[in-house]
Amino acid sequence: MSGAREALLRVAPGGVLGILGGGQLGRMLALAAAELGIESHIYCPDPASPAFQIAKQITCAPYEDEAALTAFAAGVDAITYEFENVPARTAAILSAAKPVQPTVHALETTADRLTEKTFIRSLGIGTAEFRAVDSHADLAGAVGVLGRPSVLKTRRFGYDGKGQTIIRPGHDLSESLDRMGGQPAILEAFVPFVAEVSVIAVRSDNGSVRTYDLVENEHHDHILDQSIVPSRLSALVEDQALSIAATIIAALDYVGVLAVEMFVTSDHTVLVNEIAPRVHNSGHWTQDACLVSQFENHVRAVCGWPLGSTERHSDAVMTNLIGDDINAWRALAAEPNAALHLYGKLEARTGRKMGHVTRISPRSR
Ligand code: AMP
């Protein structure tokens, strides 16, 4: 997959990368950029952004503030983001001024579950069966075809299980649709999966693609709890999943890191659930188990540097520290073979990602 041409250099050492979004992902991107001698300018409306603590330049302004966006773009060499719901107008203003990667096209394709799943299917890759749902009649028809249980999701702005509901036998359809708050929705067949997995892939603008090893993910209350590498799945499943991610990232003509979340069924079928056009929680283990992390590889790709190794040198189990879990920081810090990453968030609210710990052991396979 390696292209002969060198990637176009956008940010050299000493240059400035603009990052939209100031959460933990923006923070870890900025830390990785710093390792390469690249300065970060973080743009985020929230004054309490964790990424603000570690960046030399910050802009605290709404994503709709055109003057602030223009000034931000003028002061950076290239722009990327840590979240997928960048308003279209914001992306358009920034793209007109400076290279923005991943592109608006990638954002648009993945922002809407209907567009995203239609795109994935067009590549010959499997997803759960789905139907668009815009009305009560659509929902009744879709449930008639896909059966129960099935999963009703908003087309946009869903993450960590937000904006979705399972339609079980006996459930009232009107009530389920009302829970979507009048937003366009999609009904998916329920996938009786045996495992949830993801692949973190990176592509440079010369077309080279690299993938990290298959990750097995366990969720708790719809939030990622643990990522385990190597996964306990067969080599056949791993090969399928890596090739699906490589096909998707190339088809999007994408530059940077993306994550593909997938279901594995008992007959070893791999179905794509969703694409995240950004660095991803299920790739945090790469910081401590690989030579070059997902964050550094994203920075390398968007800045036009050669991609770094995605090889894994250790086995890893990454555990998220959610809410009060952070109170165990002292015991975690004392653990041998554990790398502790805390995000600098002051208030440990329920369900809030406060940090993660990655436990490392020698590579088993
Ligand atoms: P999502 O918001 O699409 O990432 O879904 C959140 C979680 O809901 C997934 O990690 C799965 O555990 C579950 N889920 C989503 N879609 C389906 C489906 N079609 N069948 C079964 N479980 C699903």
Residues whose N, C-alpha, C, O or C-beta is under 5 A from the ligand:
A	BS01	AMP	A128 V151 G158 Y159 D160 G161 E188 A189 F190 V191
